[in-house]
Amino acid sequence: MSTRQTLADAANTVAGVNVHPYYRQGGKTGHGNVVLARVDYPNIFGGIGQWEVIVLLPVDVESAQKKADELIPLLYAALSEVMAVDSVTFGTTSQDNRSGQPCLIAAGRREME
């Protein structure tokens, strides 16, 4: 199983979350994807992937903040089983010349396979 699939599967153990290993068009609350943000090579033995799991939140900011309060500890717990979670951040997706949708970005590290 790929790291992307492992991270998506872990996130999907949280009720109402539907993360895919790769980007899919759509904007439903709870949907998301896995991003390999970068790979660090601290030594000759291999790389450490810097991964992000993105979960979309409601478009309304107040509702998004309430949903984030609920999901942050749940995503942290689920993803901590499969990577070293550094942070879970409230943010927005980036859209060309439009405002983005609120989201959570769970960032962490895992050795490359």
Biopython code that builds the backbone (N, CA, C, O; Angstrom):
import numpy as np
from Bio.PDB.StructureBuilder import StructureBuilder

atoms = [
    (1, "MET", "N", (0.849, -1.170, 0.000)),
    (1, "MET", "CA", (0.000, 0.000, 0.000)),
    (1, "MET", "C", (0.900, 1.241, 0.000)),
    (1, "MET", "O", (1.915, 1.276, 0.696)),
    (2, "SER", "N", (0.527, 2.244, -0.775)),
    (2, "SER", "CA", (1.324, 3.472, -0.860)),
    (2, "SER", "C", (1.138, 4.330, 0.397)),
    (2, "SER", "O", (0.154, 4.191, 1.124)),
    (3, "THR", "N", (2.101, 5.212, 0.630)),
    (3, "THR", "CA", (1.991, 6.140, 1.756)),
    (3, "THR", "C", (0.754, 7.007, 1.603)),
    (3, "THR", "O", (0.049, 7.255, 2.581)),
    (4, "ARG", "N", (0.481, 7.471, 0.390)),
    (4, "ARG", "CA", (-0.712, 8.288, 0.149)),
    (4, "ARG", "C", (-1.970, 7.551, 0.596)),
    (4, "ARG", "O", (-2.822, 8.120, 1.280)),
    (5, "GLN", "N", (-2.081, 6.291, 0.210)),
    (5, "GLN", "CA", (-3.263, 5.510, 0.561)),
    (5, "GLN", "C", (-3.318, 5.271, 2.068)),
    (5, "GLN", "O", (-4.393, 5.330, 2.666)),
    (6, "THR", "N", (-2.168, 5.003, 2.681)),
    (6, "THR", "CA", (-2.112, 4.794, 4.128)),
    (6, "THR", "C", (-2.604, 6.030, 4.877)),
    (6, "THR", "O", (-3.380, 5.914, 5.825)),
    (7, "LEU", "N", (-2.153, 7.214, 4.454)),
    (7, "LEU", "CA", (-2.580, 8.453, 5.105)),
    (7, "LEU", "C", (-4.061, 8.723, 4.876)),
    (7, "LEU", "O", (-4.770, 9.131, 5.796)),
    (8, "ALA", "N", (-4.532, 8.493, 3.645)),
    (8, "ALA", "CA", (-5.962, 8.684, 3.356)),
    (8, "ALA", "C", (-6.804, 7.740, 4.205)),
    (8, "ALA", "O", (-7.806, 8.152, 4.788)),
    (9, "ASP", "N", (-6.400, 6.476, 4.274)),
    (9, "ASP", "CA", (-7.151, 5.491, 5.061)),
    (9, "ASP", "C", (-7.212, 5.890, 6.534)),
    (9, "ASP", "O", (-8.253, 5.753, 7.175)),
    (10, "ALA", "N", (-6.098, 6.382, 7.068)),
    (10, "ALA", "CA", (-6.077, 6.805, 8.472)),
    (10, "ALA", "C", (-7.020, 7.980, 8.698)),
    (10, "ALA", "O", (-7.786, 7.988, 9.661)),
    (11, "ALA", "N", (-6.967, 8.970, 7.814)),
    (11, "ALA", "CA", (-7.862, 10.130, 7.952)),
    (11, "ALA", "C", (-9.318, 9.703, 7.846)),
    (11, "ALA", "O", (-10.180, 10.253, 8.532)),
    (12, "ASN", "N", (-9.592, 8.737, 6.999)),
    (12, "ASN", "CA", (-10.970, 8.295, 6.769)),
    (12, "ASN", "C", (-11.567, 7.516, 7.939)),
    (12, "ASN", "O", (-12.750, 7.176, 7.911)),
    (13, "THR", "N", (-10.776, 7.232, 8.954)),
    (13, "THR", "CA", (-11.334, 6.603, 10.152)),
    (13, "THR", "C", (-12.113, 7.627, 10.983)),
    (13, "THR", "O", (-12.853, 7.255, 11.894)),
    (14, "VAL", "N", (-11.948, 8.907, 10.672)),
    (14, "VAL", "CA", (-12.691, 9.975, 11.356)),
    (14, "VAL", "C", (-14.055, 10.111, 10.677)),
    (14, "VAL", "O", (-14.134, 10.255, 9.457)),
    (15, "ALA", "N", (-15.110, 10.067, 11.461)),
    (15, "ALA", "CA", (-16.469, 10.153, 10.915)),
    (15, "ALA", "C", (-16.651, 11.433, 10.103)),
    (15, "ALA", "O", (-16.298, 12.521, 10.557)),
    (16, "GLY", "N", (-17.206, 11.293, 8.900)),
    (16, "GLY", "CA", (-17.491, 12.436, 8.043)),
    (16, "GLY", "C", (-16.331, 12.895, 7.191)),
    (16, "GLY", "O", (-16.458, 13.877, 6.459)),
    (17, "VAL", "N", (-15.196, 12.206, 7.266)),
    (17, "VAL", "CA", (-14.019, 12.569, 6.475)),
    (17, "VAL", "C", (-13.883, 11.576, 5.322)),
    (17, "VAL", "O", (-14.015, 10.367, 5.511)),
    (18, "ASN", "N", (-13.617, 12.105, 4.123)),
    (18, "ASN", "CA", (-13.474, 11.292, 2.911)),
    (18, "ASN", "C", (-12.284, 11.819, 2.115)),
    (18, "ASN", "O", (-12.450, 12.596, 1.174)),
    (19, "VAL", "N", (-11.084, 11.388, 2.502)),
    (19, "VAL", "CA", (-9.842, 11.848, 1.881)),
    (19, "VAL", "C", (-9.426, 10.846, 0.808)),
    (19, "VAL", "O", (-9.494, 9.632, 1.003)),
    (20, "HIS", "N", (-8.993, 11.388, -0.328)),
    (20, "HIS", "CA", (-8.487, 10.570, -1.434)),
    (20, "HIS", "C", (-6.962, 10.703, -1.493)),
    (20, "HIS", "O", (-6.417, 11.728, -1.082)),
    (21, "PRO", "N", (-6.277, 9.688, -1.994)),
    (21, "PRO", "CA", (-4.816, 9.766, -2.077)),
    (21, "PRO", "C", (-4.317, 10.893, -2.982)),
    (21, "PRO", "O", (-3.239, 11.441, -2.753)),
    (22, "TYR", "N", (-5.094, 11.238, -4.005)),
    (22, "TYR", "CA", (-4.733, 12.307, -4.938)),
    (22, "TYR", "C", (-5.881, 13.300, -5.048)),
    (22, "TYR", "O", (-7.010, 13.006, -4.657)),
    (23, "TYR", "N", (-5.584, 14.472, -5.580)),
    (23, "TYR", "CA", (-6.576, 15.540, -5.724)),
    (23, "TYR", "C", (-7.749, 15.084, -6.574)),
    (23, "TYR", "O", (-7.574, 14.423, -7.598)),
    (24, "ARG", "N", (-8.942, 15.445, -6.136)),
    (24, "ARG", "CA", (-10.171, 15.251, -6.908)),
    (24, "ARG", "C", (-10.953, 16.550, -6.860)),
    (24, "ARG", "O", (-11.036, 17.200, -5.818)),
    (25, "GLN", "N", (-11.520, 16.919, -7.983)),
    (25, "GLN", "CA", (-12.325, 18.135, -8.060)),
    (25, "GLN", "C", (-13.557, 17.985, -7.175)),
    (25, "GLN", "O", (-14.175, 16.921, -7.133)),
    (26, "GLY", "N", (-13.898, 19.025, -6.489)),
    (26, "GLY", "CA", (-15.078, 18.992, -5.640)),
    (26, "GLY", "C", (-14.870, 19.869, -4.430)),
    (26, "GLY", "O", (-13.744, 20.263, -4.126)),
    (27, "GLY", "N", (-15.925, 20.169, -3.753)),
    (27, "GLY", "CA", (-15.790, 21.056, -2.616)),
    (27, "GLY", "C", (-16.679, 20.687, -1.456)),
    (27, "GLY", "O", (-17.110, 21.564, -0.708)),
    (28, "LYS", "N", (-16.964, 19.412, -1.288)),
    (28, "LYS", "CA", (-17.853, 18.988, -0.205)),
    (28, "LYS", "C", (-17.116, 18.978, 1.132)),
    (28, "LYS", "O", (-15.953, 18.586, 1.221)),
    (29, "THR", "N", (-17.818, 19.415, 2.152)),
    (29, "THR", "CA", (-17.264, 19.381, 3.502)),
    (29, "THR", "C", (-16.845, 17.953, 3.853)),
    (29, "THR", "O", (-17.597, 17.002, 3.639)),
    (30, "GLY", "N", (-15.644, 17.819, 4.392)),
    (30, "GLY", "CA", (-15.122, 16.517, 4.798)),
    (30, "GLY", "C", (-14.277, 15.836, 3.737)),
    (30, "GLY", "O", (-13.505, 14.929, 4.046)),
    (31, "HIS", "N", (-14.415, 16.264, 2.487)),
    (31, "HIS", "CA", (-13.600, 15.672, 1.429)),
    (31, "HIS", "C", (-12.213, 16.289, 1.449)),
    (31, "HIS", "O", (-12.017, 17.381, 1.983)),
    (32, "GLY", "N", (-11.261, 15.593, 0.870)),
    (32, "GLY", "CA", (-9.907, 16.120, 0.853)),
    (32, "GLY", "C", (-8.962, 15.232, 0.082)),
    (32, "GLY", "O", (-9.379, 14.312, -0.621)),
    (33, "ASN", "N", (-7.675, 15.523, 0.226)),
    (33, "ASN", "CA", (-6.653, 14.764, -0.488)),
    (33, "ASN", "C", (-5.326, 14.815, 0.267)),
    (33, "ASN", "O", (-5.162, 15.559, 1.234)),
    (34, "VAL", "N", (-4.395, 14.004, -0.205)),
    (34, "VAL", "CA", (-3.068, 13.905, 0.392)),
    (34, "VAL", "C", (-2.064, 14.583, -0.537)),
    (34, "VAL", "O", (-2.111, 14.397, -1.753)),
    (35, "VAL", "N", (-1.156, 15.369, 0.041)),
    (35, "VAL", "CA", (-0.149, 16.096, -0.732)),
    (35, "VAL", "C", (1.237, 15.755, -0.194)),
    (35, "VAL", "O", (1.469, 15.807, 1.014)),
    (36, "LEU", "N", (2.151, 15.410, -1.087)),
    (36, "LEU", "CA", (3.565, 15.277, -0.722)),
    (36, "LEU", "C", (4.180, 16.655, -0.930)),
    (36, "LEU", "O", (4.481, 17.040, -2.059)),
    (37, "ALA", "N", (4.366, 17.396, 0.157)),
    (37, "ALA", "CA", (4.824, 18.783, 0.073)),
    (37, "ALA", "C", (6.308, 18.885, -0.281)),
    (37, "ALA", "O", (6.711, 19.762, -1.046)),
    (38, "ARG", "N", (7.109, 17.991, 0.277)),
    (38, "ARG", "CA", (8.534, 17.969, -0.048)),
    (38, "ARG", "C", (9.155, 16.696, 0.517)),
    (38, "ARG", "O", (8.542, 15.988, 1.315)),
    (39, "VAL", "N", (10.377, 16.423, 0.087)),
    (39, "VAL", "CA", (11.149, 15.307, 0.627)),
    (39, "VAL", "C", (12.490, 15.861, 1.094)),
    (39, "VAL", "O", (13.226, 16.468, 0.315)),
    (40, "ASP", "N", (12.801, 15.647, 2.365)),
    (40, "ASP", "CA", (14.097, 16.041, 2.918)),
    (40, "ASP", "C", (15.021, 14.831, 2.894)),
    (40, "ASP", "O", (14.585, 13.699, 3.102)),
    (41, "TYR", "N", (16.303, 15.085, 2.639)),
    (41, "TYR", "CA", (17.305, 14.028, 2.633)),
    (41, "TYR", "C", (18.359, 14.365, 3.685)),
    (41, "TYR", "O", (19.403, 14.929, 3.358)),
    (42, "PRO", "N", (18.090, 14.022, 4.950)),
    (42, "PRO", "CA", (18.999, 14.414, 6.030)),
    (42, "PRO", "C", (20.292, 13.596, 6.083)),
    (42, "PRO", "O", (21.251, 13.996, 6.742)),
    (43, "ASN", "N", (20.320, 12.457, 5.393)),
    (43, "ASN", "CA", (21.517, 11.621, 5.396)),
    (43, "ASN", "C", (21.500, 10.743, 4.151)),
    (43, "ASN", "O", (20.606, 10.872, 3.315)),
    (44, "ILE", "N", (22.474, 9.857, 4.021)),
    (44, "ILE", "CA", (22.584, 9.019, 2.824)),
    (44, "ILE", "C", (21.622, 7.832, 2.819)),
    (44, "ILE", "O", (21.572, 7.080, 1.845)),
    (45, "PHE", "N", (20.861, 7.659, 3.896)),
    (45, "PHE", "CA", (20.032, 6.474, 4.018)),
    (45, "PHE", "C", (18.640, 6.606, 3.400)),
    (45, "PHE", "O", (17.933, 5.608, 3.264)),
    (46, "GLY", "N", (18.242, 7.803, 3.031)),
    (46, "GLY", "CA", (16.936, 7.948, 2.402)),
    (46, "GLY", "C", (16.239, 9.229, 2.799)),
    (46, "GLY", "O", (16.742, 10.025, 3.591)),
    (47, "GLY", "N", (15.058, 9.401, 2.220)),
    (47, "GLY", "CA", (14.323, 10.636, 2.411)),
    (47, "GLY", "C", (13.228, 10.542, 3.458)),
    (47, "GLY", "O", (12.751, 9.464, 3.812)),
    (48, "ILE", "N", (12.854, 11.709, 3.933)),
    (48, "ILE", "CA", (11.725, 11.826, 4.853)),
    (48, "ILE", "C", (10.693, 12.715, 4.175)),
    (48, "ILE", "O", (10.948, 13.888, 3.904)),
    (49, "GLY", "N", (9.541, 12.148, 3.910)),
    (49, "GLY", "CA", (8.486, 12.890, 3.250)),
    (49, "GLY", "C", (7.788, 13.841, 4.207)),
    (49, "GLY", "O", (7.485, 13.485, 5.346)),
    (50, "GLN", "N", (7.540, 15.044, 3.733)),
    (50, "GLN", "CA", (6.749, 16.029, 4.468)),
    (50, "GLN", "C", (5.362, 16.007, 3.832)),
    (50, "GLN", "O", (5.171, 16.521, 2.730)),
    (51, "TRP", "N", (4.406, 15.415, 4.523)),
    (51, "TRP", "CA", (3.073, 15.160, 3.975)),
    (51, "TRP", "C", (2.045, 16.124, 4.541)),
    (51, "TRP", "O", (2.168, 16.603, 5.668)),
    (52, "GLU", "N", (1.023, 16.398, 3.729)),
    (52, "GLU", "CA", (-0.113, 17.199, 4.183)),
    (52, "GLU", "C", (-1.399, 16.469, 3.822)),
    (52, "GLU", "O", (-1.569, 16.007, 2.694)),
    (53, "VAL", "N", (-2.284, 16.374, 4.776)),
    (53, "VAL", "CA", (-3.612, 15.825, 4.544)),
    (53, "VAL", "C", (-4.580, 16.995, 4.661)),
    (53, "VAL", "O", (-4.700, 17.617, 5.717)),
    (54, "ILE", "N", (-5.263, 17.283, 3.567)),
    (54, "ILE", "CA", (-6.154, 18.439, 3.501)),
    (54, "ILE", "C", (-7.596, 17.965, 3.582)),
    (54, "ILE", "O", (-8.004, 17.066, 2.846)),
    (55, "VAL", "N", (-8.368, 18.573, 4.483)),
    (55, "VAL", "CA", (-9.785, 18.248, 4.668)),
    (55, "VAL", "C", (-10.588, 19.538, 4.545)),
    (55, "VAL", "O", (-10.349, 20.497, 5.279)),
    (56, "LEU", "N", (-11.540, 19.556, 3.617)),
    (56, "LEU", "CA", (-12.360, 20.748, 3.396)),
    (56, "LEU", "C", (-13.374, 20.934, 4.515)),
    (56, "LEU", "O", (-13.903, 19.973, 5.073)),
    (57, "LEU", "N", (-13.627, 22.201, 4.823)),
    (57, "LEU", "CA", (-14.581, 22.592, 5.854)),
    (57, "LEU", "C", (-15.742, 23.340, 5.202)),
    (57, "LEU", "O", (-15.664, 23.684, 4.022)),
    (58, "PRO", "N", (-16.810, 23.597, 5.945)),
    (58, "PRO", "CA", (-17.925, 24.371, 5.385)),
    (58, "PRO", "C", (-17.452, 25.747, 4.891)),
    (58, "PRO", "O", (-16.482, 26.299, 5.411)),
    (59, "VAL", "N", (-18.140, 26.288, 3.894)),
    (59, "VAL", "CA", (-17.782, 27.582, 3.319)),
    (59, "VAL", "C", (-18.012, 28.715, 4.313)),
    (59, "VAL", "O", (-17.220, 29.656, 4.365)),
    (60, "ASP", "N", (-19.071, 28.642, 5.094)),
    (60, "ASP", "CA", (-19.358, 29.641, 6.118)),
    (60, "ASP", "C", (-18.271, 29.574, 7.189)),
    (60, "ASP", "O", (-18.022, 28.507, 7.751)),
    (61, "VAL", "N", (-17.626, 30.696, 7.474)),
    (61, "VAL", "CA", (-16.460, 30.706, 8.360)),
    (61, "VAL", "C", (-16.805, 30.261, 9.775)),
    (61, "VAL", "O", (-16.045, 29.503, 10.378)),
    (62, "GLU", "N", (-17.920, 30.710, 10.315)),
    (62, "GLU", "CA", (-18.285, 30.291, 11.673)),
    (62, "GLU", "C", (-18.488, 28.776, 11.730)),
    (62, "GLU", "O", (-18.006, 28.113, 12.648)),
    (63, "SER", "N", (-19.196, 28.242, 10.756)),
    (63, "SER", "CA", (-19.405, 26.785, 10.706)),
    (63, "SER", "C", (-18.086, 26.058, 10.507)),
    (63, "SER", "O", (-17.871, 24.990, 11.081)),
    (64, "ALA", "N", (-17.201, 26.629, 9.698)),
    (64, "ALA", "CA", (-15.890, 26.023, 9.465)),
    (64, "ALA", "C", (-15.080, 25.973, 10.751)),
    (64, "ALA", "O", (-14.433, 24.967, 11.041)),
    (65, "GLN", "N", (-15.112, 27.056, 11.526)),
    (65, "GLN", "CA", (-14.369, 27.079, 12.782)),
    (65, "GLN", "C", (-14.908, 26.056, 13.778)),
    (65, "GLN", "O", (-14.138, 25.397, 14.477)),
    (66, "LYS", "N", (-16.228, 25.925, 13.839)),
    (66, "LYS", "CA", (-16.828, 24.934, 14.738)),
    (66, "LYS", "C", (-16.460, 23.518, 14.306)),
    (66, "LYS", "O", (-16.146, 22.670, 15.141)),
    (67, "LYS", "N", (-16.500, 23.263, 12.982)),
    (67, "LYS", "CA", (-16.135, 21.934, 12.471)),
    (67, "LYS", "C", (-14.653, 21.665, 12.725)),
    (67, "LYS", "O", (-14.276, 20.539, 13.050)),
    (68, "ALA", "N", (-13.813, 22.689, 12.580)),
    (68, "ALA", "CA", (-12.375, 22.539, 12.846)),
    (68, "ALA", "C", (-12.130, 22.171, 14.304)),
    (68, "ALA", "O", (-11.315, 21.297, 14.599)),
    (69, "ASP", "N", (-12.839, 22.840, 15.220)),
    (69, "ASP", "CA", (-12.701, 22.525, 16.641)),
    (69, "ASP", "C", (-12.987, 21.053, 16.909)),
    (69, "ASP", "O", (-12.333, 20.423, 17.740)),
    (70, "GLU", "N", (-13.970, 20.516, 16.198)),
    (70, "GLU", "CA", (-14.353, 19.109, 16.359)),
    (70, "GLU", "C", (-13.323, 18.178, 15.720)),
    (70, "GLU", "O", (-12.966, 17.157, 16.308)),
    (71, "LEU", "N", (-12.841, 18.522, 14.518)),
    (71, "LEU", "CA", (-11.997, 17.603, 13.750)),
    (71, "LEU", "C", (-10.523, 17.610, 14.125)),
    (71, "LEU", "O", (-9.855, 16.585, 13.988)),
    (72, "ILE", "N", (-9.999, 18.735, 14.593)),
    (72, "ILE", "CA", (-8.550, 18.805, 14.834)),
    (72, "ILE", "C", (-8.045, 17.685, 15.740)),
    (72, "ILE", "O", (-7.111, 16.984, 15.350)),
    (73, "PRO", "N", (-8.613, 17.481, 16.929)),
    (73, "PRO", "CA", (-8.072, 16.399, 17.762)),
    (73, "PRO", "C", (-8.300, 15.010, 17.167)),
    (73, "PRO", "O", (-7.491, 14.106, 17.376)),
    (74, "LEU", "N", (-9.391, 14.836, 16.430)),
    (74, "LEU", "CA", (-9.683, 13.533, 15.822)),
    (74, "LEU", "C", (-8.709, 13.217, 14.688)),
    (74, "LEU", "O", (-8.217, 12.094, 14.580)),
    (75, "LEU", "N", (-8.436, 14.214, 13.841)),
    (75, "LEU", "CA", (-7.459, 14.006, 12.760)),
    (75, "LEU", "C", (-6.065, 13.770, 13.321)),
    (75, "LEU", "O", (-5.332, 12.905, 12.843)),
    (76, "TYR", "N", (-5.705, 14.546, 14.337)),
    (76, "TYR", "CA", (-4.390, 14.354, 14.957)),
    (76, "TYR", "C", (-4.247, 12.912, 15.463)),
    (76, "TYR", "O", (-3.243, 12.251, 15.195)),
    (77, "ALA", "N", (-5.237, 12.442, 16.179)),
    (77, "ALA", "CA", (-5.169, 11.090, 16.745)),
    (77, "ALA", "C", (-5.098, 10.034, 15.639)),
    (77, "ALA", "O", (-4.302, 9.099, 15.724)),
    (78, "ALA", "N", (-5.918, 10.180, 14.616)),
    (78, "ALA", "CA", (-5.951, 9.183, 13.535)),
    (78, "ALA", "C", (-4.644, 9.165, 12.750)),
    (78, "ALA", "O", (-4.108, 8.095, 12.460)),
    (79, "LEU", "N", (-4.129, 10.339, 12.407)),
    (79, "LEU", "CA", (-2.918, 10.400, 11.586)),
    (79, "LEU", "C", (-1.654, 10.110, 12.386)),
    (79, "LEU", "O", (-0.645, 9.701, 11.811)),
    (80, "SER", "N", (-1.690, 10.312, 13.696)),
    (80, "SER", "CA", (-0.518, 10.012, 14.526)),
    (80, "SER", "C", (-0.172, 8.526, 14.515)),
    (80, "SER", "O", (0.947, 8.140, 14.854)),
    (81, "GLU", "N", (-1.124, 7.709, 14.130)),
    (81, "GLU", "CA", (-0.869, 6.262, 14.038)),
    (81, "GLU", "C", (0.047, 5.918, 12.867)),
    (81, "GLU", "O", (0.686, 4.865, 12.875)),
    (82, "VAL", "N", (0.121, 6.807, 11.842)),
    (82, "VAL", "CA", (0.860, 6.466, 10.626)),
    (82, "VAL", "C", (1.920, 7.494, 10.221)),
    (82, "VAL", "O", (2.673, 7.257, 9.276)),
    (83, "MET", "N", (1.990, 8.636, 10.924)),
    (83, "MET", "CA", (3.061, 9.601, 10.668)),
    (83, "MET", "C", (3.265, 10.459, 11.917)),
    (83, "MET", "O", (2.409, 10.512, 12.800)),
    (84, "ALA", "N", (4.405, 11.122, 11.969)),
    (84, "ALA", "CA", (4.676, 12.065, 13.060)),
    (84, "ALA", "C", (3.996, 13.376, 12.695)),
    (84, "ALA", "O", (4.483, 14.105, 11.830)),
    (85, "VAL", "N", (2.879, 13.686, 13.343)),
    (85, "VAL", "CA", (2.103, 14.886, 13.026)),
    (85, "VAL", "C", (2.754, 16.099, 13.696)),
    (85, "VAL", "O", (2.931, 16.130, 14.914)),
    (86, "ASP", "N", (3.106, 17.092, 12.880)),
    (86, "ASP", "CA", (3.717, 18.319, 13.389)),
    (86, "ASP", "C", (2.674, 19.373, 13.727)),
    (86, "ASP", "O", (2.843, 20.129, 14.684)),
    (87, "SER", "N", (1.592, 19.430, 12.947)),
    (87, "SER", "CA", (0.566, 20.454, 13.178)),
    (87, "SER", "C", (-0.709, 20.105, 12.438)),
    (87, "SER", "O", (-0.700, 19.353, 11.463)),
    (88, "VAL", "N", (-1.814, 20.671, 12.925)),
    (88, "VAL", "CA", (-3.086, 20.656, 12.203)),
    (88, "VAL", "C", (-3.533, 22.107, 12.188)),
    (88, "VAL", "O", (-3.840, 22.681, 13.233)),
    (89, "THR", "N", (-3.568, 22.699, 11.000)),
    (89, "THR", "CA", (-3.761, 24.132, 10.835)),
    (89, "THR", "C", (-5.066, 24.445, 10.128)),
    (89, "THR", "O", (-5.434, 23.770, 9.167)),
    (90, "PHE", "N", (-5.767, 25.470, 10.603)),
    (90, "PHE", "CA", (-6.948, 25.995, 9.932)),
    (90, "PHE", "C", (-6.451, 26.925, 8.827)),
    (90, "PHE", "O", (-5.638, 27.813, 9.084)),
    (91, "GLY", "N", (-6.933, 26.729, 7.602)),
    (91, "GLY", "CA", (-6.506, 27.580, 6.488)),
    (91, "GLY", "C", (-7.578, 27.644, 5.427)),
    (91, "GLY", "O", (-8.745, 27.349, 5.686)),
    (92, "THR", "N", (-7.180, 28.030, 4.233)),
    (92, "THR", "CA", (-8.087, 28.032, 3.085)),
    (92, "THR", "C", (-7.358, 27.447, 1.892)),
    (92, "THR", "O", (-6.138, 27.555, 1.765)),
    (93, "THR", "N", (-8.139, 26.823, 1.022)),
    (93, "THR", "CA", (-7.563, 26.314, -0.215)),
    (93, "THR", "C", (-7.195, 27.506, -1.083)),
    (93, "THR", "O", (-7.749, 28.592, -0.912)),
    (94, "SER", "N", (-6.288, 27.320, -1.989)),
    (94, "SER", "CA", (-5.936, 28.427, -2.875)),
    (94, "SER", "C", (-6.684, 28.250, -4.187)),
    (94, "SER", "O", (-6.667, 27.180, -4.795)),
    (95, "GLN", "N", (-7.335, 29.316, -4.605)),
    (95, "GLN", "CA", (-8.100, 29.324, -5.846)),
    (95, "GLN", "C", (-7.602, 30.490, -6.683)),
    (95, "GLN", "O", (-7.355, 31.571, -6.148)),
    (96, "ASP", "N", (-7.451, 30.291, -7.974)),
    (96, "ASP", "CA", (-7.005, 31.374, -8.848)),
    (96, "ASP", "C", (-8.014, 32.508, -8.856)),
    (96, "ASP", "O", (-9.153, 32.339, -9.291)),
    (97, "ASN", "N", (-7.586, 33.665, -8.372)),
    (97, "ASN", "CA", (-8.382, 34.892, -8.394)),
    (97, "ASN", "C", (-9.746, 34.772, -7.715)),
    (97, "ASN", "O", (-10.662, 35.529, -8.036)),
    (98, "ARG", "N", (-9.889, 33.852, -6.803)),
    (98, "ARG", "CA", (-11.127, 33.710, -6.025)),
    (98, "ARG", "C", (-10.739, 33.403, -4.594)),
    (98, "ARG", "O", (-9.620, 32.972, -4.314)),
    (99, "SER", "N", (-11.673, 33.630, -3.699)),
    (99, "SER", "CA", (-11.385, 33.250, -2.316)),
    (99, "SER", "C", (-11.481, 31.734, -2.209)),
    (99, "SER", "O", (-12.301, 31.106, -2.877)),
    (100, "GLY", "N", (-10.648, 31.160, -1.375)),
    (100, "GLY", "CA", (-10.622, 29.719, -1.232)),
    (100, "GLY", "C", (-11.628, 29.218, -0.211)),
    (100, "GLY", "O", (-12.306, 29.999, 0.458)),
    (101, "GLN", "N", (-11.708, 27.916, -0.108)),
    (101, "GLN", "CA", (-12.619, 27.280, 0.839)),
    (101, "GLN", "C", (-11.858, 26.972, 2.128)),
    (101, "GLN", "O", (-10.713, 26.523, 2.074)),
    (102, "PRO", "N", (-12.479, 27.206, 3.286)),
    (102, "PRO", "CA", (-11.811, 26.844, 4.536)),
    (102, "PRO", "C", (-11.433, 25.359, 4.560)),
    (102, "PRO", "O", (-12.154, 24.515, 4.027)),
    (103, "CYS", "N", (-10.318, 25.063, 5.175)),
    (103, "CYS", "CA", (-9.858, 23.674, 5.247)),
    (103, "CYS", "C", (-8.964, 23.482, 6.460)),
    (103, "CYS", "O", (-8.527, 24.442, 7.095)),
    (104, "LEU", "N", (-8.708, 22.230, 6.763)),
    (104, "LEU", "CA", (-7.692, 21.857, 7.740)),
    (104, "LEU", "C", (-6.527, 21.254, 6.986)),
    (104, "LEU", "O", (-6.719, 20.518, 6.018)),
    (105, "ILE", "N", (-5.318, 21.565, 7.429)),
    (105, "ILE", "CA", (-4.117, 20.996, 6.833)),
    (105, "ILE", "C", (-3.343, 20.304, 7.949)),
    (105, "ILE", "O", (-2.769, 20.955, 8.821)),
    (106, "ALA", "N", (-3.338, 18.976, 7.905)),
    (106, "ALA", "CA", (-2.587, 18.188, 8.884)),
    (106, "ALA", "C", (-1.225, 17.883, 8.260)),
    (106, "ALA", "O", (-1.143, 17.166, 7.263)),
    (107, "ALA", "N", (-0.167, 18.422, 8.843)),
    (107, "ALA", "CA", (1.177, 18.281, 8.286)),
    (107, "ALA", "C", (2.019, 17.392, 9.185)),
    (107, "ALA", "O", (1.946, 17.473, 10.411)),
    (108, "GLY", "N", (2.823, 16.541, 8.550)),
    (108, "GLY", "CA", (3.681, 15.664, 9.327)),
    (108, "GLY", "C", (4.747, 15.001, 8.486)),
    (108, "GLY", "O", (4.872, 15.265, 7.290)),
    (109, "ARG", "N", (5.516, 14.134, 9.128)),
    (109, "ARG", "CA", (6.660, 13.485, 8.516)),
    (109, "ARG", "C", (6.519, 11.966, 8.546)),
    (109, "ARG", "O", (5.965, 11.384, 9.479)),
    (110, "ARG", "N", (7.037, 11.354, 7.500)),
    (110, "ARG", "CA", (7.066, 9.889, 7.412)),
    (110, "ARG", "C", (8.194, 9.510, 6.466)),
    (110, "ARG", "O", (8.383, 10.151, 5.432)),
    (111, "GLU", "N", (8.943, 8.469, 6.815)),
    (111, "GLU", "CA", (10.020, 8.015, 5.952)),
    (111, "GLU", "C", (9.465, 7.596, 4.605)),
    (111, "GLU", "O", (8.381, 7.019, 4.520)),
    (112, "MET", "N", (10.221, 7.892, 3.545)),
    (112, "MET", "CA", (9.806, 7.512, 2.208)),
    (112, "MET", "C", (9.973, 6.006, 2.024)),
    (112, "MET", "O", (10.907, 5.395, 2.542)),
    (113, "GLU", "N", (9.057, 5.438, 1.285)),
    (113, "GLU", "CA", (9.107, 3.993, 1.044)),
    (113, "GLU", "C", (9.957, 3.688, -0.168)),
    (113, "GLU", "O", (10.119, 2.523, -0.531)),
]
sb = StructureBuilder()
sb.init_structure("model")
sb.init_model(0)
sb.init_chain("A")
sb.init_seg("    ")
for serial, (resi, resn, name, xyz) in enumerate(atoms, 1):
    if name == "N":
        sb.init_residue(resn, " ", resi, " ")
    sb.init_atom(name, np.array(xyz, "f"), 0.0, 1.0, " ", f" {name:<3s}", serial, name[0])
structure = sb.get_structure()
